[in-house]
Amino acid sequence: MGRGTSPGGKKFLRRSQLIKYLNKRESAYKASDHKKVLLEYKDINLSRKFQNDDQRLPDPSREKVQLILEELNHTEEAEKGCGACGYPSCNDFAVAIAQGLAVPEMCTSYAAKSNKDHIQSLKISNEKLAQAKEALKESEQIAHREKQVAREASEITRTMLQKLPSGVVILDEALKIHQANQSFIELLGDDAKEINEVIPGLTGADLKKFLPYNIYNLFTYVLSNNENITNRDIIFNESQYSLSVFVIRKDKIVGAVIRDLSSPEVQKEEIVKRLTDVVDKNLSLVQQIAFVLGDGASETERMLNSIIESYKSKQ
């Protein structure tokens, strides 16, 4: 039944074919040629050397196997097993895991428990996600309401600024206008009015393009020193104004109020204020003079106060 024979063939037929093949090969055999080949290759070194390369995996320590069994929750019946993993026992399975030949998910009970834990974890995560989504929705509603309130407050403030007779302007650290009311725009002149028709409130305009250096430098001073300037008299376009510059956000934003001193309302207010300042600053001096001059100084004080009250009543 060597190669080239058919299973179930007749014995004597196979024998006959084998003898025929041998006779054919023998007739072609030449002893001299065979000897020549033997002599030619008699000195070939056919020795071989082999180096030990043990591929067996080292046995893991018992402590490591025990830790794996505890993870698999198979510590009680480690010598037994269901065989679903392909190993005869849970202990052999743990050894294979330690050797890197298997993974814990090959155990059906462990995989089922892991899936259950994973599902529970997903459920908890989904609940937290739902709570976070609800909280986010509520926060968005609150933010929307606050934004609406802020928008309304901003609109009210903008409307109030436009109604003020005094010029009001708000600037950033580069002296770019954030907002300006109509009185301030009219104060700046025709160029500012034309720009206002295109860009309401002159938003983004450079204040230095409209005011001379000695005036806009007061804004630079307030930004640099964070120190307010109150009631500074200035002259612009041959008119006299009272300028107050104040810090809104340190080093970032300043505001200013400019009042036209030629306005009757402002004139009365300024006269009353300045007379009051005169009385307050010189009260101690008047008292000293009154000690020397008697009722004369007191009469002077009464006259000044009567002037103040007179202007107040006319407002």
NORZI-V811715 format. One record per residue. N is the residue number from 1. RES is the residue in one letter. SS is DSSP state (alpha for helix, beta for strand, coil for the rest). PHI is phi in whole degrees, 0 to 359 (* if undefined). PSI is psi as a letter, one per 40 degrees, with the letter a starting at -180 (999 if undefined). Layout:
N,RES,SS,PHI,PSI + N,RES,SS,PHI,PSI
//
This chain:
1,M,coil,*,f + 2,G,coil,282,a + 3,R,coil,292,i + 4,G,coil,91,e + 5,T,coil,256,i + 6,S,coil,262,h + 7,P,coil,300,i + 8,G,coil,80,e + 9,G,coil,287,i + 10,K,coil,282,h + 11,K,alpha,298,d + 12,F,alpha,290,d + 13,L,alpha,292,d + 14,R,alpha,294,d + 15,R,alpha,296,d + 16,S,alpha,298,d + 17,Q,alpha,293,d + 18,L,alpha,294,d + 19,I,alpha,297,d + 20,K,alpha,299,d + 21,Y,alpha,293,d + 22,L,alpha,297,d + 23,N,alpha,298,d + 24,K,alpha,296,d + 25,R,alpha,290,d + 26,E,alpha,292,d + 27,S,alpha,292,d + 28,A,coil,270,e + 29,Y,coil,278,h + 30,K,coil,237,h + 31,A,alpha,296,d + 32,S,alpha,295,d + 33,D,alpha,295,d + 34,H,alpha,295,d + 35,K,alpha,293,d + 36,K,alpha,299,d + 37,V,alpha,294,d + 38,L,alpha,297,d + 39,L,alpha,292,d + 40,E,alpha,295,d + 41,Y,coil,249,e + 42,K,coil,289,d + 43,D,coil,267,e + 44,I,coil,293,h + 45,N,coil,276,h + 46,L,coil,257,e + 47,S,coil,287,i + 48,R,coil,226,i + 49,K,coil,240,i + 50,F,coil,233,h + 51,Q,coil,252,h + 52,N,coil,292,h + 53,D,coil,226,g + 54,D,coil,290,h + 55,Q,coil,263,e + 56,R,coil,290,h + 57,L,coil,281,i + 58,P,coil,292,i + 59,D,coil,288,h + 60,P,coil,291,i + 61,S,coil,290,i + 62,R,alpha,295,d + 63,E,alpha,296,d + 64,K,alpha,293,d + 65,V,alpha,297,d + 66,Q,alpha,294,d + 67,L,alpha,297,d + 68,I,alpha,293,d + 69,L,alpha,297,d + 70,E,alpha,293,d + 71,E,alpha,294,d + 72,L,alpha,281,e + 73,N,coil,62,f + 74,H,coil,238,f + 75,T,coil,289,d + 76,E,coil,283,d + 77,E,coil,238,f + 78,A,coil,292,d + 79,E,coil,277,e + 80,K,coil,249,i + 81,G,coil,181,i + 82,C,coil,278,e + 83,G,coil,85,e + 84,A,coil,295,d + 85,C,coil,280,e + 86,G,coil,100,e + 87,Y,coil,248,i + 88,P,coil,294,d + 89,S,coil,212,i + 90,C,alpha,295,d + 91,N,alpha,295,d + 92,D,alpha,297,d + 93,F,alpha,296,d + 94,A,alpha,296,d + 95,V,alpha,298,d + 96,A,alpha,297,d + 97,I,alpha,296,d + 98,A,alpha,298,d + 99,Q,coil,276,e + 100,G,coil,83,e + 101,L,coil,267,e + 102,A,coil,213,i + 103,V,coil,235,i + 104,P,alpha,302,d + 105,E,alpha,293,e + 106,M,alpha,289,e + 107,C,coil,276,h + 108,T,alpha,297,d + 109,S,alpha,293,d + 110,Y,alpha,294,d + 111,A,alpha,297,d + 112,A,alpha,296,d + 113,K,alpha,295,d + 114,S,alpha,297,d + 115,N,alpha,297,d + 116,K,alpha,295,d + 117,D,alpha,297,d + 118,H,alpha,295,d + 119,I,alpha,296,d + 120,Q,alpha,296,d + 121,S,alpha,296,d + 122,L,alpha,296,d + 123,K,alpha,297,d + 124,I,alpha,296,d + 125,S,alpha,297,d + 126,N,alpha,295,d + 127,E,alpha,295,d + 128,K,alpha,295,d + 129,L,alpha,296,d + 130,A,alpha,295,d + 131,Q,alpha,296,d + 132,A,alpha,296,d + 133,K,alpha,296,d + 134,E,alpha,294,d + 135,A,alpha,295,d + 136,L,alpha,295,d + 137,K,alpha,297,d + 138,E,alpha,295,d + 139,S,alpha,296,d + 140,E,alpha,296,d + 141,Q,alpha,295,d + 142,I,alpha,297,d + 143,A,alpha,298,d + 144,H,alpha,295,d + 145,R,alpha,296,d + 146,E,alpha,296,d + 147,K,alpha,297,d + 148,Q,alpha,295,d + 149,V,alpha,297,d + 150,A,alpha,296,d + 151,R,alpha,296,d + 152,E,alpha,295,d + 153,A,alpha,296,d + 154,S,alpha,297,d + 155,E,alpha,294,d + 156,I,alpha,297,d + 157,T,alpha,298,d + 158,R,alpha,297,d + 159,T,alpha,295,d + 160,M,alpha,297,d + 161,L,alpha,299,d + 162,Q,alpha,293,d + 163,K,alpha,277,e + 164,L,coil,291,h + 165,P,coil,288,d + 166,S,coil,277,i + 167,G,beta,284,h + 168,V,beta,231,h + 169,V,beta,219,i + 170,I,beta,235,h + 171,L,beta,232,i + 172,D,beta,262,a + 173,E,coil,293,e + 174,A,coil,266,e + 175,L,coil,61,f + 176,K,beta,269,h + 177,I,beta,284,h + 178,H,beta,273,d + 179,Q,beta,201,i + 180,A,beta,214,i + 181,N,coil,272,i + 182,Q,alpha,296,d + 183,S,alpha,297,d + 184,F,alpha,292,d + 185,I,alpha,295,d + 186,E,alpha,294,d + 187,L,alpha,296,d + 188,L,alpha,289,d + 189,G,coil,118,a + 190,D,alpha,294,d + 191,D,alpha,300,d + 192,A,alpha,295,d + 193,K,alpha,295,d + 194,E,alpha,295,d + 195,I,alpha,295,d + 196,N,alpha,298,d + 197,E,alpha,292,d + 198,V,alpha,268,d + 199,I,coil,239,g + 200,P,alpha,303,h + 201,G,alpha,76,e + 202,L,alpha,56,f + 203,T,coil,301,h + 204,G,coil,89,e + 205,A,coil,287,i + 206,D,beta,271,h + 207,L,alpha,299,d + 208,K,alpha,294,e + 209,K,alpha,282,e + 210,F,coil,247,d + 211,L,coil,242,i + 212,P,coil,289,i + 213,Y,alpha,303,d + 214,N,alpha,296,e + 215,I,alpha,267,d + 216,Y,alpha,290,e + 217,N,alpha,293,d + 218,L,alpha,295,d + 219,F,alpha,293,d + 220,T,alpha,298,d + 221,Y,alpha,298,d + 222,V,alpha,296,d + 223,L,alpha,296,d + 224,S,alpha,285,d + 225,N,alpha,253,e + 226,N,coil,52,f + 227,E,coil,233,h + 228,N,coil,290,i + 229,I,beta,243,h + 230,T,beta,239,h + 231,N,beta,51,f + 232,R,beta,272,h + 233,D,beta,285,h + 234,I,beta,226,i + 235,I,beta,240,h + 236,F,beta,217,h + 237,N,coil,52,f + 238,E,coil,63,f + 239,S,beta,236,i + 240,Q,beta,259,h + 241,Y,beta,229,i + 242,S,beta,250,h + 243,L,beta,247,h + 244,S,beta,235,h + 245,V,beta,243,h + 246,F,beta,223,i + 247,V,beta,279,h + 248,I,beta,260,d + 249,R,beta,227,h + 250,K,coil,307,h + 251,D,coil,64,e + 252,K,coil,237,d + 253,I,beta,225,h + 254,V,beta,230,i + 255,G,beta,233,i + 256,A,beta,212,i + 257,V,beta,235,h + 258,I,beta,240,h + 259,R,beta,244,h + 260,D,beta,279,h + 261,L,coil,288,e + 262,S,coil,277,e + 263,S,coil,289,h + 264,P,alpha,303,d + 265,E,alpha,296,d + 266,V,alpha,291,d + 267,Q,alpha,301,d + 268,K,alpha,299,d + 269,E,alpha,297,d + 270,E,alpha,292,d + 271,I,alpha,298,d + 272,V,alpha,300,d + 273,K,alpha,295,d + 274,R,alpha,289,d + 275,L,alpha,295,d + 276,T,alpha,297,d + 277,D,alpha,297,d + 278,V,alpha,297,d + 279,V,alpha,299,d + 280,D,alpha,295,d + 281,K,alpha,289,d + 282,N,coil,254,e + 283,L,alpha,299,d + 284,S,alpha,294,d + 285,L,alpha,293,d + 286,V,alpha,297,d + 287,Q,alpha,296,d + 288,Q,alpha,292,d + 289,I,alpha,294,d + 290,A,alpha,298,d + 291,F,alpha,296,d + 292,V,alpha,271,d + 293,L,alpha,263,e + 294,G,coil,75,b + 295,D,alpha,288,e + 296,G,alpha,300,d + 297,A,alpha,292,d + 298,S,alpha,297,d + 299,E,alpha,296,d + 300,T,alpha,299,d + 301,E,alpha,296,d + 302,R,alpha,295,d + 303,M,alpha,295,d + 304,L,alpha,297,d + 305,N,alpha,296,d + 306,S,alpha,293,d + 307,I,alpha,297,d + 308,I,alpha,299,d + 309,E,alpha,296,d + 310,S,alpha,295,d + 311,Y,alpha,291,d + 312,K,alpha,297,d + 313,S,alpha,290,d + 314,K,alpha,278,e + 315,Q,coil,286,999
//
